[in-house]
């Protein structure tokens, strides 16, 4: 039986933390930032965790 290949696009977007949670980057931090508050831009810099509904799908893409 061949091994599962990792989806490279998913591997670049998601990282697995030490406790097994999946970290992701926040959206909307590329352009048109002048209208956003400083607080909103600061919160976008921090990594978020994946929603429980997407966990199974992303783990399959990462081959975990």
Secondary structure, 3 states (H helix, E strand, C coil): CCCCCCCHHHHHHCEECCCCCEEECCCCCCCCCCCCCHHHHHHHHCCEECCHHHHHHHHHHHCC
